[in-house]
Amino acid sequence: TTVDGLTTVNHLGRDAMVGFVSDQGIKQLYRVTTKSGVSIKTTLDHKFILLNDEDGLEAWTELSEINVGDRIKLS
């Protein structure tokens, strides 16, 4: 479904237009709470930017693949 006028915040913390939304049915929500206290409700397939301490690289990673102690990028 194409969406007009719907915005979100991108990984840089800037407004971004949503160009497409697809119905994926009903999914279980999980609450992710960071060490700094930021709390996010999301599905297991939602992607976060995972920070790698060893080489400074960032990678989009689904919540299902993130472990306690991993660092995610927050805007």
mmCIF file of the N, C-alpha and C atoms, coordinates in Angstrom:
data_MODEL
# 
_entry.id   MODEL 
# 
loop_
_atom_site.group_PDB 
_atom_site.id 
_atom_site.type_symbol 
_atom_site.label_atom_id 
_atom_site.label_alt_id 
_atom_site.label_comp_id 
_atom_site.label_asym_id 
_atom_site.label_entity_id 
_atom_site.label_seq_id 
_atom_site.pdbx_PDB_ins_code 
_atom_site.Cartn_x 
_atom_site.Cartn_y 
_atom_site.Cartn_z 
_atom_site.occupancy 
_atom_site.B_iso_or_equiv 
_atom_site.pdbx_formal_charge 
_atom_site.auth_seq_id 
_atom_site.auth_comp_id 
_atom_site.auth_asym_id 
_atom_site.auth_atom_id 
_atom_site.pdbx_PDB_model_num 
ATOM 1   N N  . THR A 1 1  ? 0.843  -1.176  0.000  1.00 0.00 ? 1  THR A N  1 
ATOM 2   C CA . THR A 1 1  ? 0.000  0.000   0.000  1.00 0.00 ? 1  THR A CA 1 
ATOM 3   C C  . THR A 1 1  ? 0.886  1.236   0.000  1.00 0.00 ? 1  THR A C  1 
ATOM 4   N N  . THR A 1 2  ? 0.630  2.173   -0.890 1.00 0.00 ? 2  THR A N  1 
ATOM 5   C CA . THR A 1 2  ? 1.347  3.436   -0.910 1.00 0.00 ? 2  THR A CA 1 
ATOM 6   C C  . THR A 1 2  ? 0.712  4.368   0.112  1.00 0.00 ? 2  THR A C  1 
ATOM 7   N N  . VAL A 1 3  ? 1.546  5.122   0.809  1.00 0.00 ? 3  VAL A N  1 
ATOM 8   C CA . VAL A 1 3  ? 1.071  5.980   1.888  1.00 0.00 ? 3  VAL A CA 1 
ATOM 9   C C  . VAL A 1 3  ? 1.465  7.424   1.600  1.00 0.00 ? 3  VAL A C  1 
ATOM 10  N N  . ASP A 1 4  ? 0.502  8.347   1.719  1.00 0.00 ? 4  ASP A N  1 
ATOM 11  C CA . ASP A 1 4  ? 0.788  9.767   1.559  1.00 0.00 ? 4  ASP A CA 1 
ATOM 12  C C  . ASP A 1 4  ? 0.790  10.441  2.919  1.00 0.00 ? 4  ASP A C  1 
ATOM 13  N N  . GLY A 1 5  ? 1.785  11.264  3.171  1.00 0.00 ? 5  GLY A N  1 
ATOM 14  C CA . GLY A 1 5  ? 1.805  12.081  4.373  1.00 0.00 ? 5  GLY A CA 1 
ATOM 15  C C  . GLY A 1 5  ? 2.275  11.389  5.634  1.00 0.00 ? 5  GLY A C  1 
ATOM 16  N N  . LEU A 1 6  ? 2.707  10.133  5.559  1.00 0.00 ? 6  LEU A N  1 
ATOM 17  C CA . LEU A 1 6  ? 3.187  9.425   6.733  1.00 0.00 ? 6  LEU A CA 1 
ATOM 18  C C  . LEU A 1 6  ? 4.694  9.599   6.815  1.00 0.00 ? 6  LEU A C  1 
ATOM 19  N N  . THR A 1 7  ? 5.180  10.009  7.987  1.00 0.00 ? 7  THR A N  1 
ATOM 20  C CA . THR A 1 7  ? 6.623  10.190  8.154  1.00 0.00 ? 7  THR A CA 1 
ATOM 21  C C  . THR A 1 7  ? 7.108  9.360   9.334  1.00 0.00 ? 7  THR A C  1 
ATOM 22  N N  . THR A 1 8  ? 8.385  9.121   9.352  1.00 0.00 ? 8  THR A N  1 
ATOM 23  C CA . THR A 1 8  ? 9.052  8.431   10.441 1.00 0.00 ? 8  THR A CA 1 
ATOM 24  C C  . THR A 1 8  ? 10.383 9.143   10.665 1.00 0.00 ? 8  THR A C  1 
ATOM 25  N N  . VAL A 1 9  ? 11.180 8.657   11.586 1.00 0.00 ? 9  VAL A N  1 
ATOM 26  C CA . VAL A 1 9  ? 12.503 9.228   11.838 1.00 0.00 ? 9  VAL A CA 1 
ATOM 27  C C  . VAL A 1 9  ? 13.535 8.217   11.360 1.00 0.00 ? 9  VAL A C  1 
ATOM 28  N N  . ASN A 1 10 ? 14.481 8.672   10.541 1.00 0.00 ? 10 ASN A N  1 
ATOM 29  C CA . ASN A 1 10 ? 15.494 7.751   10.028 1.00 0.00 ? 10 ASN A CA 1 
ATOM 30  C C  . ASN A 1 10 ? 16.630 7.563   11.033 1.00 0.00 ? 10 ASN A C  1 
ATOM 31  N N  . HIS A 1 11 ? 17.631 6.786   10.661 1.00 0.00 ? 11 HIS A N  1 
ATOM 32  C CA . HIS A 1 11 ? 18.751 6.479   11.560 1.00 0.00 ? 11 HIS A CA 1 
ATOM 33  C C  . HIS A 1 11 ? 19.608 7.699   11.896 1.00 0.00 ? 11 HIS A C  1 
ATOM 34  N N  . LEU A 1 12 ? 19.433 8.795   11.171 1.00 0.00 ? 12 LEU A N  1 
ATOM 35  C CA . LEU A 1 12 ? 20.154 10.037  11.466 1.00 0.00 ? 12 LEU A CA 1 
ATOM 36  C C  . LEU A 1 12 ? 19.332 10.972  12.347 1.00 0.00 ? 12 LEU A C  1 
ATOM 37  N N  . GLY A 1 13 ? 18.121 10.528  12.730 1.00 0.00 ? 13 GLY A N  1 
ATOM 38  C CA . GLY A 1 13 ? 17.262 11.352  13.567 1.00 0.00 ? 13 GLY A CA 1 
ATOM 39  C C  . GLY A 1 13 ? 16.484 12.399  12.793 1.00 0.00 ? 13 GLY A C  1 
ATOM 40  N N  . ARG A 1 14 ? 16.461 12.260  11.473 1.00 0.00 ? 14 ARG A N  1 
ATOM 41  C CA . ARG A 1 14 ? 15.750 13.227  10.624 1.00 0.00 ? 14 ARG A CA 1 
ATOM 42  C C  . ARG A 1 14 ? 14.431 12.636  10.139 1.00 0.00 ? 14 ARG A C  1 
ATOM 43  N N  . ASP A 1 15 ? 13.452 13.516  9.889  1.00 0.00 ? 15 ASP A N  1 
ATOM 44  C CA . ASP A 1 15 ? 12.178 13.054  9.339  1.00 0.00 ? 15 ASP A CA 1 
ATOM 45  C C  . ASP A 1 15 ? 12.415 12.405  7.987  1.00 0.00 ? 15 ASP A C  1 
ATOM 46  N N  . ALA A 1 16 ? 11.707 11.322  7.737  1.00 0.00 ? 16 ALA A N  1 
ATOM 47  C CA . ALA A 1 16 ? 11.807 10.612  6.460  1.00 0.00 ? 16 ALA A CA 1 
ATOM 48  C C  . ALA A 1 16 ? 10.407 10.189  6.043  1.00 0.00 ? 16 ALA A C  1 
ATOM 49  N N  . MET A 1 17 ? 10.113 10.315  4.768  1.00 0.00 ? 17 MET A N  1 
ATOM 50  C CA . MET A 1 17 ? 8.813  9.909   4.246  1.00 0.00 ? 17 MET A CA 1 
ATOM 51  C C  . MET A 1 17 ? 8.732  8.380   4.178  1.00 0.00 ? 17 MET A C  1 
ATOM 52  N N  . VAL A 1 18 ? 7.569  7.854   4.477  1.00 0.00 ? 18 VAL A N  1 
ATOM 53  C CA . VAL A 1 18 ? 7.308  6.427   4.324  1.00 0.00 ? 18 VAL A CA 1 
ATOM 54  C C  . VAL A 1 18 ? 6.714  6.237   2.942  1.00 0.00 ? 18 VAL A C  1 
ATOM 55  N N  . GLY A 1 19 ? 7.349  5.433   2.122  1.00 0.00 ? 19 GLY A N  1 
ATOM 56  C CA . GLY A 1 19 ? 6.888  5.262   0.753  1.00 0.00 ? 19 GLY A CA 1 
ATOM 57  C C  . GLY A 1 19 ? 6.002  4.056   0.548  1.00 0.00 ? 19 GLY A C  1 
ATOM 58  N N  . PHE A 1 20 ? 6.115  3.065   1.434  1.00 0.00 ? 20 PHE A N  1 
ATOM 59  C CA . PHE A 1 20 ? 5.368  1.840   1.220  1.00 0.00 ? 20 PHE A CA 1 
ATOM 60  C C  . PHE A 1 20 ? 5.125  1.153   2.559  1.00 0.00 ? 20 PHE A C  1 
ATOM 61  N N  . VAL A 1 21 ? 3.919  0.638   2.741  1.00 0.00 ? 21 VAL A N  1 
ATOM 62  C CA . VAL A 1 21 ? 3.562  -0.122  3.936  1.00 0.00 ? 21 VAL A CA 1 
ATOM 63  C C  . VAL A 1 21 ? 2.936  -1.425  3.483  1.00 0.00 ? 21 VAL A C  1 
ATOM 64  N N  . SER A 1 22 ? 3.353  -2.539  4.062  1.00 0.00 ? 22 SER A N  1 
ATOM 65  C CA . SER A 1 22 ? 2.754  -3.825  3.701  1.00 0.00 ? 22 SER A CA 1 
ATOM 66  C C  . SER A 1 22 ? 2.146  -4.476  4.930  1.00 0.00 ? 22 SER A C  1 
ATOM 67  N N  . ASP A 1 23 ? 1.018  -5.135  4.732  1.00 0.00 ? 23 ASP A N  1 
ATOM 68  C CA . ASP A 1 23 ? 0.339  -5.836  5.809  1.00 0.00 ? 23 ASP A CA 1 
ATOM 69  C C  . ASP A 1 23 ? 1.066  -7.155  6.049  1.00 0.00 ? 23 ASP A C  1 
ATOM 70  N N  . GLN A 1 24 ? 1.616  -7.308  7.241  1.00 0.00 ? 24 GLN A N  1 
ATOM 71  C CA . GLN A 1 24 ? 2.342  -8.531  7.585  1.00 0.00 ? 24 GLN A CA 1 
ATOM 72  C C  . GLN A 1 24 ? 1.592  -9.349  8.632  1.00 0.00 ? 24 GLN A C  1 
ATOM 73  N N  . GLY A 1 25 ? 0.320  -9.010  8.827  1.00 0.00 ? 25 GLY A N  1 
ATOM 74  C CA . GLY A 1 25 ? -0.480 -9.757  9.787  1.00 0.00 ? 25 GLY A CA 1 
ATOM 75  C C  . GLY A 1 25 ? -0.193 -9.329  11.216 1.00 0.00 ? 25 GLY A C  1 
ATOM 76  N N  . ILE A 1 26 ? -0.683 -10.126 12.135 1.00 0.00 ? 26 ILE A N  1 
ATOM 77  C CA . ILE A 1 26 ? -0.512 -9.840  13.561 1.00 0.00 ? 26 ILE A CA 1 
ATOM 78  C C  . ILE A 1 26 ? 0.756  -10.531 14.047 1.00 0.00 ? 26 ILE A C  1 
ATOM 79  N N  . LYS A 1 27 ? 1.599  -9.768  14.725 1.00 0.00 ? 27 LYS A N  1 
ATOM 80  C CA . LYS A 1 27 ? 2.854  -10.307 15.238 1.00 0.00 ? 27 LYS A CA 1 
ATOM 81  C C  . LYS A 1 27 ? 2.988  -9.956  16.714 1.00 0.00 ? 27 LYS A C  1 
ATOM 82  N N  . GLN A 1 28 ? 3.732  -10.784 17.432 1.00 0.00 ? 28 GLN A N  1 
ATOM 83  C CA . GLN A 1 28 ? 4.001  -10.524 18.835 1.00 0.00 ? 28 GLN A CA 1 
ATOM 84  C C  . GLN A 1 28 ? 4.970  -9.347  18.955 1.00 0.00 ? 28 GLN A C  1 
ATOM 85  N N  . LEU A 1 29 ? 4.726  -8.483  19.946 1.00 0.00 ? 29 LEU A N  1 
ATOM 86  C CA . LEU A 1 29 ? 5.613  -7.364  20.214 1.00 0.00 ? 29 LEU A CA 1 
ATOM 87  C C  . LEU A 1 29 ? 6.547  -7.691  21.369 1.00 0.00 ? 29 LEU A C  1 
ATOM 88  N N  . TYR A 1 30 ? 7.749  -7.157  21.288 1.00 0.00 ? 30 TYR A N  1 
ATOM 89  C CA . TYR A 1 30 ? 8.759  -7.314  22.326 1.00 0.00 ? 30 TYR A CA 1 
ATOM 90  C C  . TYR A 1 30 ? 9.211  -5.931  22.758 1.00 0.00 ? 30 TYR A C  1 
ATOM 91  N N  . ARG A 1 31 ? 9.523  -5.789  24.034 1.00 0.00 ? 31 ARG A N  1 
ATOM 92  C CA . ARG A 1 31 ? 10.047 -4.516  24.537 1.00 0.00 ? 31 ARG A CA 1 
ATOM 93  C C  . ARG A 1 31 ? 11.557 -4.649  24.673 1.00 0.00 ? 31 ARG A C  1 
ATOM 94  N N  . VAL A 1 32 ? 12.266 -3.765  24.005 1.00 0.00 ? 32 VAL A N  1 
ATOM 95  C CA . VAL A 1 32 ? 13.719 -3.695  24.093 1.00 0.00 ? 32 VAL A CA 1 
ATOM 96  C C  . VAL A 1 32 ? 14.045 -2.469  24.934 1.00 0.00 ? 32 VAL A C  1 
ATOM 97  N N  . THR A 1 33 ? 14.842 -2.656  25.983 1.00 0.00 ? 33 THR A N  1 
ATOM 98  C CA . THR A 1 33 ? 15.245 -1.533  26.827 1.00 0.00 ? 33 THR A CA 1 
ATOM 99  C C  . THR A 1 33 ? 16.763 -1.462  26.822 1.00 0.00 ? 33 THR A C  1 
ATOM 100 N N  . THR A 1 34 ? 17.280 -0.296  26.465 1.00 0.00 ? 34 THR A N  1 
ATOM 101 C CA . THR A 1 34 ? 18.727 -0.128  26.411 1.00 0.00 ? 34 THR A CA 1 
ATOM 102 C C  . THR A 1 34 ? 19.284 0.186   27.793 1.00 0.00 ? 34 THR A C  1 
ATOM 103 N N  . LYS A 1 35 ? 20.590 0.075   27.916 1.00 0.00 ? 35 LYS A N  1 
ATOM 104 C CA . LYS A 1 35 ? 21.272 0.384   29.177 1.00 0.00 ? 35 LYS A CA 1 
ATOM 105 C C  . LYS A 1 35 ? 20.990 1.814   29.624 1.00 0.00 ? 35 LYS A C  1 
ATOM 106 N N  . SER A 1 36 ? 20.796 2.719   28.648 1.00 0.00 ? 36 SER A N  1 
ATOM 107 C CA . SER A 1 36 ? 20.531 4.125   28.968 1.00 0.00 ? 36 SER A CA 1 
ATOM 108 C C  . SER A 1 36 ? 19.064 4.376   29.325 1.00 0.00 ? 36 SER A C  1 
ATOM 109 N N  . GLY A 1 37 ? 18.206 3.331   29.225 1.00 0.00 ? 37 GLY A N  1 
ATOM 110 C CA . GLY A 1 37 ? 16.818 3.461   29.621 1.00 0.00 ? 37 GLY A CA 1 
ATOM 111 C C  . GLY A 1 37 ? 15.838 3.711   28.490 1.00 0.00 ? 37 GLY A C  1 
ATOM 112 N N  . VAL A 1 38 ? 16.314 3.794   27.251 1.00 0.00 ? 38 VAL A N  1 
ATOM 113 C CA . VAL A 1 38 ? 15.422 3.960   26.106 1.00 0.00 ? 38 VAL A CA 1 
ATOM 114 C C  . VAL A 1 38 ? 14.655 2.652   25.905 1.00 0.00 ? 38 VAL A C  1 
ATOM 115 N N  . SER A 1 39 ? 13.339 2.751   25.734 1.00 0.00 ? 39 SER A N  1 
ATOM 116 C CA . SER A 1 39 ? 12.502 1.565   25.579 1.00 0.00 ? 39 SER A CA 1 
ATOM 117 C C  . SER A 1 39 ? 11.797 1.605   24.227 1.00 0.00 ? 39 SER A C  1 
ATOM 118 N N  . ILE A 1 40 ? 11.817 0.476   23.529 1.00 0.00 ? 40 ILE A N  1 
ATOM 119 C CA . ILE A 1 40 ? 11.244 0.375   22.188 1.00 0.00 ? 40 ILE A CA 1 
ATOM 120 C C  . ILE A 1 40 ? 10.381 -0.878  22.126 1.00 0.00 ? 40 ILE A C  1 
ATOM 121 N N  . LYS A 1 41 ? 9.148  -0.759  21.621 1.00 0.00 ? 41 LYS A N  1 
ATOM 122 C CA . LYS A 1 41 ? 8.310  -1.934  21.356 1.00 0.00 ? 41 LYS A CA 1 
ATOM 123 C C  . LYS A 1 41 ? 8.462  -2.269  19.879 1.00 0.00 ? 41 LYS A C  1 
ATOM 124 N N  . THR A 1 42 ? 8.760  -3.540  19.582 1.00 0.00 ? 42 THR A N  1 
ATOM 125 C CA . THR A 1 42 ? 9.042  -3.921  18.208 1.00 0.00 ? 42 THR A CA 1 
ATOM 126 C C  . THR A 1 42 ? 8.777  -5.410  17.981 1.00 0.00 ? 42 THR A C  1 
ATOM 127 N N  . THR A 1 43 ? 8.831  -5.827  16.732 1.00 0.00 ? 43 THR A N  1 
ATOM 128 C CA . THR A 1 43 ? 8.694  -7.234  16.381 1.00 0.00 ? 43 THR A CA 1 
ATOM 129 C C  . THR A 1 43 ? 10.082 -7.855  16.217 1.00 0.00 ? 43 THR A C  1 
ATOM 130 N N  . LEU A 1 44 ? 10.151 -9.184  16.201 1.00 0.00 ? 44 LEU A N  1 
ATOM 131 C CA . LEU A 1 44 ? 11.441 -9.876  16.079 1.00 0.00 ? 44 LEU A CA 1 
ATOM 132 C C  . LEU A 1 44 ? 12.146 -9.608  14.757 1.00 0.00 ? 44 LEU A C  1 
ATOM 133 N N  . ASP A 1 45 ? 11.376 -9.272  13.703 1.00 0.00 ? 45 ASP A N  1 
ATOM 134 C CA . ASP A 1 45 ? 12.021 -9.046  12.409 1.00 0.00 ? 45 ASP A CA 1 
ATOM 135 C C  . ASP A 1 45 ? 12.376 -7.582  12.163 1.00 0.00 ? 45 ASP A C  1 
ATOM 136 N N  . HIS A 1 46 ? 12.116 -6.713  13.142 1.00 0.00 ? 46 HIS A N  1 
ATOM 137 C CA . HIS A 1 46 ? 12.487 -5.308  12.999 1.00 0.00 ? 46 HIS A CA 1 
ATOM 138 C C  . HIS A 1 46 ? 14.006 -5.203  13.019 1.00 0.00 ? 46 HIS A C  1 
ATOM 139 N N  . LYS A 1 47 ? 14.543 -4.377  12.133 1.00 0.00 ? 47 LYS A N  1 
ATOM 140 C CA . LYS A 1 47 ? 15.998 -4.241  12.046 1.00 0.00 ? 47 LYS A CA 1 
ATOM 141 C C  . LYS A 1 47 ? 16.491 -3.018  12.808 1.00 0.00 ? 47 LYS A C  1 
ATOM 142 N N  . PHE A 1 48 ? 17.614 -3.200  13.479 1.00 0.00 ? 48 PHE A N  1 
ATOM 143 C CA . PHE A 1 48 ? 18.315 -2.137  14.194 1.00 0.00 ? 48 PHE A CA 1 
ATOM 144 C C  . PHE A 1 48 ? 19.722 -2.048  13.614 1.00 0.00 ? 48 PHE A C  1 
ATOM 145 N N  . ILE A 1 49 ? 20.360 -0.897  13.796 1.00 0.00 ? 49 ILE A N  1 
ATOM 146 C CA . ILE A 1 49 ? 21.764 -0.779  13.396 1.00 0.00 ? 49 ILE A CA 1 
ATOM 147 C C  . ILE A 1 49 ? 22.600 -1.263  14.573 1.00 0.00 ? 49 ILE A C  1 
ATOM 148 N N  . LEU A 1 50 ? 23.306 -2.352  14.364 1.00 0.00 ? 50 LEU A N  1 
ATOM 149 C CA . LEU A 1 50 ? 24.144 -2.953  15.395 1.00 0.00 ? 50 LEU A CA 1 
ATOM 150 C C  . LEU A 1 50 ? 25.549 -2.390  15.270 1.00 0.00 ? 50 LEU A C  1 
ATOM 151 N N  . LEU A 1 51 ? 26.113 -1.945  16.386 1.00 0.00 ? 51 LEU A N  1 
ATOM 152 C CA . LEU A 1 51 ? 27.456 -1.366  16.399 1.00 0.00 ? 51 LEU A CA 1 
ATOM 153 C C  . LEU A 1 51 ? 28.477 -2.436  16.769 1.00 0.00 ? 51 LEU A C  1 
ATOM 154 N N  . ASN A 1 52 ? 29.560 -2.490  16.035 1.00 0.00 ? 52 ASN A N  1 
ATOM 155 C CA . ASN A 1 52 ? 30.624 -3.448  16.280 1.00 0.00 ? 52 ASN A CA 1 
ATOM 156 C C  . ASN A 1 52 ? 31.806 -2.717  16.898 1.00 0.00 ? 52 ASN A C  1 
ATOM 157 N N  . ASP A 1 53 ? 32.157 -3.067  18.133 1.00 0.00 ? 53 ASP A N  1 
ATOM 158 C CA . ASP A 1 53 ? 33.246 -2.391  18.842 1.00 0.00 ? 53 ASP A CA 1 
ATOM 159 C C  . ASP A 1 53 ? 34.619 -2.676  18.241 1.00 0.00 ? 53 ASP A C  1 
ATOM 160 N N  . GLU A 1 54 ? 34.793 -3.828  17.613 1.00 0.00 ? 54 GLU A N  1 
ATOM 161 C CA . GLU A 1 54 ? 36.110 -4.225  17.130 1.00 0.00 ? 54 GLU A CA 1 
ATOM 162 C C  . GLU A 1 54 ? 36.602 -3.378  15.968 1.00 0.00 ? 54 GLU A C  1 
ATOM 163 N N  . ASP A 1 55 ? 35.733 -3.166  14.968 1.00 0.00 ? 55 ASP A N  1 
ATOM 164 C CA . ASP A 1 55 ? 36.186 -2.450  13.774 1.00 0.00 ? 55 ASP A CA 1 
ATOM 165 C C  . ASP A 1 55 ? 35.354 -1.211  13.456 1.00 0.00 ? 55 ASP A C  1 
ATOM 166 N N  . GLY A 1 56 ? 34.380 -0.882  14.320 1.00 0.00 ? 56 GLY A N  1 
ATOM 167 C CA . GLY A 1 56 ? 33.569 0.313   14.119 1.00 0.00 ? 56 GLY A CA 1 
ATOM 168 C C  . GLY A 1 56 ? 32.514 0.192   13.043 1.00 0.00 ? 56 GLY A C  1 
ATOM 169 N N  . LEU A 1 57 ? 32.352 -1.000  12.458 1.00 0.00 ? 57 LEU A N  1 
ATOM 170 C CA . LEU A 1 57 ? 31.363 -1.181  11.406 1.00 0.00 ? 57 LEU A CA 1 
ATOM 171 C C  . LEU A 1 57 ? 29.956 -1.253  11.997 1.00 0.00 ? 57 LEU A C  1 
ATOM 172 N N  . GLU A 1 58 ? 28.993 -0.879  11.183 1.00 0.00 ? 58 GLU A N  1 
ATOM 173 C CA . GLU A 1 58 ? 27.594 -0.945  11.569 1.00 0.00 ? 58 GLU A CA 1 
ATOM 174 C C  . GLU A 1 58 ? 26.888 -1.885  10.609 1.00 0.00 ? 58 GLU A C  1 
ATOM 175 N N  . ALA A 1 59 ? 25.894 -2.628  11.119 1.00 0.00 ? 59 ALA A N  1 
ATOM 176 C CA . ALA A 1 59 ? 25.159 -3.554  10.258 1.00 0.00 ? 59 ALA A CA 1 
ATOM 177 C C  . ALA A 1 59 ? 23.700 -3.587  10.676 1.00 0.00 ? 59 ALA A C  1 
ATOM 178 N N  . TRP A 1 60 ? 22.792 -3.562  9.680  1.00 0.00 ? 60 TRP A N  1 
ATOM 179 C CA . TRP A 1 60 ? 21.368 -3.720  9.964  1.00 0.00 ? 60 TRP A CA 1 
ATOM 180 C C  . TRP A 1 60 ? 21.158 -5.161  10.402 1.00 0.00 ? 60 TRP A C  1 
ATOM 181 N N  . THR A 1 61 ? 20.564 -5.340  11.592 1.00 0.00 ? 61 THR A N  1 
ATOM 182 C CA . THR A 1 61 ? 20.398 -6.661  12.179 1.00 0.00 ? 61 THR A CA 1 
ATOM 183 C C  . THR A 1 61 ? 19.007 -6.804  12.765 1.00 0.00 ? 61 THR A C  1 
ATOM 184 N N  . GLU A 1 62 ? 18.324 -7.921  12.467 1.00 0.00 ? 62 GLU A N  1 
ATOM 185 C CA . GLU A 1 62 ? 17.002 -8.160  13.025 1.00 0.00 ? 62 GLU A CA 1 
ATOM 186 C C  . GLU A 1 62 ? 17.098 -8.396  14.534 1.00 0.00 ? 62 GLU A C  1 
ATOM 187 N N  . LEU A 1 63 ? 16.056 -7.979  15.249 1.00 0.00 ? 63 LEU A N  1 
ATOM 188 C CA . LEU A 1 63 ? 16.036 -8.161  16.695 1.00 0.00 ? 63 LEU A CA 1 
ATOM 189 C C  . LEU A 1 63 ? 16.282 -9.618  17.073 1.00 0.00 ? 63 LEU A C  1 
ATOM 190 N N  . SER A 1 64 ? 15.766 -10.550 16.289 1.00 0.00 ? 64 SER A N  1 
ATOM 191 C CA . SER A 1 64 ? 15.929 -11.977 16.595 1.00 0.00 ? 64 SER A CA 1 
ATOM 192 C C  . SER A 1 64 ? 17.394 -12.407 16.631 1.00 0.00 ? 64 SER A C  1 
ATOM 193 N N  . GLU A 1 65 ? 18.292 -11.605 16.044 1.00 0.00 ? 65 GLU A N  1 
ATOM 194 C CA . GLU A 1 65 ? 19.718 -11.940 15.988 1.00 0.00 ? 65 GLU A CA 1 
ATOM 195 C C  . GLU A 1 65 ? 20.554 -11.112 16.962 1.00 0.00 ? 65 GLU A C  1 
ATOM 196 N N  . ILE A 1 66 ? 19.904 -10.237 17.731 1.00 0.00 ? 66 ILE A N  1 
ATOM 197 C CA . ILE A 1 66 ? 20.616 -9.370  18.671 1.00 0.00 ? 66 ILE A CA 1 
ATOM 198 C C  . ILE A 1 66 ? 20.590 -10.009 20.052 1.00 0.00 ? 66 ILE A C  1 
ATOM 199 N N  . ASN A 1 67 ? 21.722 -9.931  20.753 1.00 0.00 ? 67 ASN A N  1 
ATOM 200 C CA . ASN A 1 67 ? 21.857 -10.521 22.081 1.00 0.00 ? 67 ASN A CA 1 
ATOM 201 C C  . ASN A 1 67 ? 21.967 -9.449  23.153 1.00 0.00 ? 67 ASN A C  1 
ATOM 202 N N  . VAL A 1 68 ? 21.642 -9.828  24.379 1.00 0.00 ? 68 VAL A N  1 
ATOM 203 C CA . VAL A 1 68 ? 21.825 -8.926  25.515 1.00 0.00 ? 68 VAL A CA 1 
ATOM 204 C C  . VAL A 1 68 ? 23.291 -8.523  25.539 1.00 0.00 ? 68 VAL A C  1 
ATOM 205 N N  . GLY A 1 69 ? 23.551 -7.234  25.663 1.00 0.00 ? 69 GLY A N  1 
ATOM 206 C CA . GLY A 1 69 ? 24.928 -6.728  25.682 1.00 0.00 ? 69 GLY A CA 1 
ATOM 207 C C  . GLY A 1 69 ? 25.374 -6.160  24.343 1.00 0.00 ? 69 GLY A C  1 
ATOM 208 N N  . ASP A 1 70 ? 24.709 -6.538  23.238 1.00 0.00 ? 70 ASP A N  1 
ATOM 209 C CA . ASP A 1 70 ? 25.022 -5.937  21.936 1.00 0.00 ? 70 ASP A CA 1 
ATOM 210 C C  . ASP A 1 70 ? 24.670 -4.467  21.981 1.00 0.00 ? 70 ASP A C  1 
ATOM 211 N N  . ARG A 1 71 ? 25.346 -3.669  21.174 1.00 0.00 ? 71 ARG A N  1 
ATOM 212 C CA . ARG A 1 71 ? 25.088 -2.235  21.133 1.00 0.00 ? 71 ARG A CA 1 
ATOM 213 C C  . ARG A 1 71 ? 24.315 -1.890  19.866 1.00 0.00 ? 71 ARG A C  1 
ATOM 214 N N  . ILE A 1 72 ? 23.169 -1.196  20.039 1.00 0.00 ? 72 ILE A N  1 
ATOM 215 C CA . ILE A 1 72 ? 22.414 -0.727  18.891 1.00 0.00 ? 72 ILE A CA 1 
ATOM 216 C C  . ILE A 1 72 ? 22.546 0.786   18.807 1.00 0.00 ? 72 ILE A C  1 
ATOM 217 N N  . LYS A 1 73 ? 22.479 1.275   17.586 1.00 0.00 ? 73 LYS A N  1 
ATOM 218 C CA . LYS A 1 73 ? 22.612 2.714   17.353 1.00 0.00 ? 73 LYS A CA 1 
ATOM 219 C C  . LYS A 1 73 ? 21.275 3.389   17.583 1.00 0.00 ? 73 LYS A C  1 
ATOM 220 N N  . LEU A 1 74 ? 21.268 4.441   18.383 1.00 0.00 ? 74 LEU A N  1 
ATOM 221 C CA . LEU A 1 74 ? 20.072 5.233   18.627 1.00 0.00 ? 74 LEU A CA 1 
ATOM 222 C C  . LEU A 1 74 ? 20.277 6.614   18.012 1.00 0.00 ? 74 LEU A C  1 
ATOM 223 N N  . SER A 1 75 ? 19.200 7.191   17.480 1.00 0.00 ? 75 SER A N  1 
ATOM 224 C CA . SER A 1 75 ? 19.349 8.526   16.893 1.00 0.00 ? 75 SER A CA 1 
ATOM 225 C C  . SER A 1 75 ? 19.204 9.576   17.953 1.00 0.00 ? 75 SER A C  1 
# 
